[in-house]
Amino acid sequence: MAEALDPAIPDDVERLAQEVLQAACDRDLMLATAESCTGGLLASLLTDIPGKSHAFERGFVTYSDDAKHEVLGVPREVLVTDGAVSEACARAMAEGAVAASRADLAVSVTGFSEAGPGAPAGLVHFACASRDGPTCHRLERFGDIGRAAVRLAALRVGLKMLRDGLGDLAKAA
């Protein structure tokens, strides 16, 4: 059971996190996260589950463009041309998390949890990168469902991408 985040995290999200961590433990693989709009919530969840959290290597919370560039190596050109909420940025974040860690697999989350000028609420880009495989991308349009609901929905997607990525690594082995 997730301790610190209980009961804020829905049961299905907690079960998914446990499944991801168990799969990583079973394969002796390490995970990392690169988060923007979720503000470290995914890393917090993955480290909150006793007995399995050792499969989590590290998390990067890169909320600003400067942090994305300085910590994860997201090219300035991507941030200027495509924007921080884009497929190119999500891919660069996930790949940067793998490069800057000992993780075998990393997921990134970057999006708009609230509406603003040129920022449609609920638009979130995800990417999942591994050391030896292709980086996959996913775009979700959760809509204007509220900041907390977008962040929870993003947790579900990020965890599913990690689960699928772990499955792909197992097939490749």
N, C-alpha and C positions, 0 to 999 in steps of 0.2 A: 504494500500500500504506500502511495506517496504520502509522506508525512506532513511536510510544511504546507503543501498546496491543497491538502484535503480540508474541506470539501469543495474548494473552488474549482477543481478540475473534474469534469464529468467522468463517470466510470468508464465509458468507452474509450476516452482519450488515455486514461491511466492504463487500461488493459493493452492498448496499442503500444504505449511506451514500454510496458513490461515485455511484450512480445518482441519488440525491436531489440531491447537490451539482452533478452535471452538468446535471440538469434546471433547477436554479436558475440556474446559469451561462448556460445556453442561453437562458433567458428574462430574464436580467438582473434577477433577483429576489434579495432578501436574506431570510435565515432567522434565527429566534431560538428559544431554548428557555427554558422555565420548569420547573425540575425540583425535585422534593422527594425522593422515595424513590430516585431514580437518582443523586442527589448530584453532578450535573454530568457524569456519564459520557457522556451524549448530546452535550453541548457539546464535551467533550474529543474524542470520536470525530470530530465534524464539523470540528474544527480540526486534526486529526491527519493529514488526507489532503492531501498536497502537490498544488499546482497548482489546487485547486478550493476550498480553505477560505475564500477571499475572499468566497464567497457567504454565509458565516456572519457575521451582524452582531453578535450578542451572546447571552450566556446568563445566566440568572438562577437561582441556587441558593437556593431559599427553603424551607429545611427546617422552620423554626419558624412557628407561626401569626403571630407578630409580623412576621417577614420577609415572609410572604405578603401581609399587610395593608400594611406600610410600603413595600415595594418594588414590588409588583404591584397594589396597590389592592384586594385582595380584601376585600369588606366584612366588618366584624367580625360582623355578623348572620349571614352565610353560615358563618363559622367556628364560631360558637356554635350555630346552629340545625342546619345540615347537616353540619358537621364539615370538617376539612381534607382528609379522604379522602371526597370526594363529587363528584357530577356538577357541582353548582353551583360548588364550589371550583375544579375543573379548568377549567371554562369561564371563570371569572373570572381565573384565572392566565394562560391563553392570551390572553385579550383584554387583560389588563394588560401582558403582554409586548409585544404589538403597540403598545399605546398608549405604552409607555415606551421604545420603540426606533425605529429606522428600518427595521425589518424589514417585509417584505410579508406574511410568514406566520410563525406561531409555533405550536409544539406544547407542551403541558404534560403533566406526569406527576406524579401524586400517589397514593400507595398505601401498603400494608403489605407490606414484604418479609419480615417475620417475624410470627408470631402473638403476640398479647398480649390483655389484657382488652378485649373489644369490637373486637378487631383481627384479622380472619381473614387468615392468611398468604396472600399472593399476590393480594389484592384490590387492583386498580389502576385508577384512572380516568385517562383521557386526554382532551384536547381539542385541537382545531386551529382557530385563528382567523386570518382575513385582514383586511386593511383594509376591503375592500369586499364581503365575502360573509358568509354565516352561519357561526357557530361550530358545529363538529360534535363529538360526544362519543362515546367508546367505553369500555365497561367490560369488564375482563378479570378472570377468576378463575383465576389460574395454579396455585393450591393451595400446599400446604406443600412446595415443591420446593427450598427453601433460598434464602438471601439473594442469593447471586451469580446463581443461575439465574433468580430473579424479575427481577433488574435486567437481565440479558441479554434475557429475554423482553420486558421493557418497552422496551428499545432497538429490538427488531424492530418492535413495534407503533408506537412513536413515529415511526420512520423511514417505515413504510408510510403513516402518516397524513400526514406531510409530502409523500411522493411523490404521494398521492392529492390533497392540497390543491394542489400545484403543477399537477397535471393539471386540476383544476377551474378554477384561475386561467387556464390556457392556453385552456380552452374559453370562458371569459367574455370573453377579450380579442378 
